[in-house]
Amino acid sequence: MSLGKKIAHNTITQMTGKILSTFLGLAAMAMLTRYLGDEKFGWYITTISFLGFLGILIDFGMTPVTAQMLGENKFEKTKLFSNILTFRFFTALIFLSIAPLTAFLFPYPHTVKIAILFTSISFFAITLNQVFIGFLQERLTMQIQAFGEVISRIVLVVGLFLAISGRASFYTLMWVIVVASISYTLSLYLYIRKKTKITFSFDRKIWLTILQKMWPIAIAIIFNVVYLRGDVLVLSYFREQSVVGIYGAAYRVIDLVIQTAMMVMGVMLPLLANSWVAGNKQEFQERYQMSFDAMMLIALPMFTGLFLLSHQIMLFVAGESFYLSGDALKILSLAVLGVFLGGIFGHLAVAVNMQKKVMWVYISNAIITLIGYLIFIPRYGMYGAAWMTVFSEFYTALLVFFSIRKSFYQPLKLKLFLKIILANIIMGLFIILVLKKLPLLMTIIFSGLVYILVLIISRTVSKEQLKDLLTLKN
């Protein structure tokens, strides 16, 4: 199978898995919002956001570091993977054993503080996934990750259904989330152990190399977490839990859909790193262009649909008590574009070892955005949080791009991008004029068909590419 077909196969299998997991994730969210109501759903959002803050804080960029180091072929891969996994296991264990205790310093309900303590187990599992996913990215076998995510979401949905049917407590629902996270990690572990030896390993030279690769990303991520999760935490401090629940419902929808950005760039990162290290200018440029085109093909229709159908989506997903979440979703849909652009250029910086050069972007963004949160959230609540989130995503994407663009050989070609914009304009007009009065699922299906049809007619996607995609075999 050619590299192009292999990438396409990875992307399509991941997209299929992502569609299923997103659908299941939305189903789980629908059950939680309707069962818990806005205040208790706010408890859930506060718990997940607090741990998400800690999770990103101790992320250390392990997924891109794993994929990059495996792609560079500087160490024997089995030994390298064991060392990276060992490093991740013990750093996560130390931080996630201590950090959740800080929740007791915040003015959260007692129930939330206890939930944070035991739900940290699920985030320990998630941190191990970072290394496993980096391994799968380097092997171009990300369909395994998609499969594991679907398994996890099935466990989550079935568990929530059984718990809610039995009128379970808030704590029981959070334990279901813990079990679902563990099932995801276990599925990846069972596959990877068949492909490589998994043991604890301490090699001083490899650990020093990990630290050298990691520290610029880790510092960037520490500042990233301020604007990635700071909005919900600041909102939870200045507003009641019901407002946190309404804003959090919209944010969860965004969280579910933007995972695609990291998925696509996760496939491309080791390939970009390999081309860069090999000094193959033409191959690197082709892969860079491929990354941009693939991300825009996904990002633009995602933004268009979320923006035009925000209230219908929130009513469908969360119910009538979360109608105001549609206002937040409409604003946050703009952030989707920033997330995808940031995903491209951020991963590109890692691939070409320019993490240090762009560090100032993340530091300045964190400072500016935090100041913005503290000014606008007390005054405007969730609307201030949403607009500052949009600002922060575009700030990062644009400044990282301008910081690294001179290092590349040629500028991006925008011919395909302009065709994608045209397809989205036509799809958007079709939604407004024809589809918006239809049931939501029918609107999504028909608008997707319109988008694909315009791409084919405008030759944005060629017949040869379609044939390749439709005839792929594992």
Stockholm file with secondary structure:
# STOCKHOLM 1.0

chainA/1-474         MSLGKKIAHNTITQMTGKILSTFLGLAAMAMLTRYLGDEKFGWYITTISFLGFLGILIDFGMTPVTAQMLGENKFEKTKLFSNILTFRFFTALIFLSIAPLTAFLFPYPHTVKIAILFTSISFFAITLNQVFIGFLQERLTMQIQAFGEVISRIVLVVGLFLAISGRASFYTLMWVIVVASISYTLSLYLYIRKKTKITFSFDRKIWLTILQKMWPIAIAIIFNVVYLRGDVLVLSYFREQSVVGIYGAAYRVIDLVIQTAMMVMGVMLPLLANSWVAGNKQEFQERYQMSFDAMMLIALPMFTGLFLLSHQIMLFVAGESFYLSGDALKILSLAVLGVFLGGIFGHLAVAVNMQKKVMWVYISNAIITLIGYLIFIPRYGMYGAAWMTVFSEFYTALLVFFSIRKSFYQPLKLKLFLKIILANIIMGLFIILVLKKLPLLMTIIFSGLVYILVLIISRTVSKEQLKDLLTLKN
#=GR chainA/1-474 SS CCHHHHHHHHHHHHHHHHHHHHHHHHHHHHHHHHHHHHHHHHHHHHHHHHHHHHHHHTTTTHHHHHHHHHHHTCSCHHHHHHHHHHHHHHHHHHHHHHGGGGGGGSCCCHHHHHHHHHHHHHHHHHHHHHHHHHHHHHHTCTHHHHHHHHHHHHHHHHHHHHHHHTTCCHHHHHHHHHHHHHHHHHHHHHHHHHHSCCCCCCCHHHHHHHHHHHHHHHHHHHHHHHHHHHHHHHHHHHSCHHHHHHHHHHHHHHHHHHHHHHHHHHHHHHHHHHHHHHTCHHHHHHHHHHHHHHHHHHHHHHHHHHHHTHHHHHHHHHCGGGTTHHHHHHHHHHHHHHHHHHHHHHHHHHHTTCTTTTHHHHHHHHHHHHHHHHHHHHHHTHHHHHHHHHHHHHHHHHHHHHHHGGGSSSCCCCHHHHHHHHHHHHHHHHIIIIITTSCHHHHHHHHHHHHHHHHHHTTSSCHHHHHHHHTCCC
#=GC SS_cons         CCHHHHHHHHHHHHHHHHHHHHHHHHHHHHHHHHHHHHHHHHHHHHHHHHHHHHHHHTTTTHHHHHHHHHHHTCSCHHHHHHHHHHHHHHHHHHHHHHGGGGGGGSCCCHHHHHHHHHHHHHHHHHHHHHHHHHHHHHHTCTHHHHHHHHHHHHHHHHHHHHHHHTTCCHHHHHHHHHHHHHHHHHHHHHHHHHHSCCCCCCCHHHHHHHHHHHHHHHHHHHHHHHHHHHHHHHHHHHSCHHHHHHHHHHHHHHHHHHHHHHHHHHHHHHHHHHHHHHTCHHHHHHHHHHHHHHHHHHHHHHHHHHHHTHHHHHHHHHCGGGTTHHHHHHHHHHHHHHHHHHHHHHHHHHHTTCTTTTHHHHHHHHHHHHHHHHHHHHHHTHHHHHHHHHHHHHHHHHHHHHHHGGGSSSCCCCHHHHHHHHHHHHHHHHIIIIITTSCHHHHHHHHHHHHHHHHHHTTSSCHHHHHHHHTCCC
//
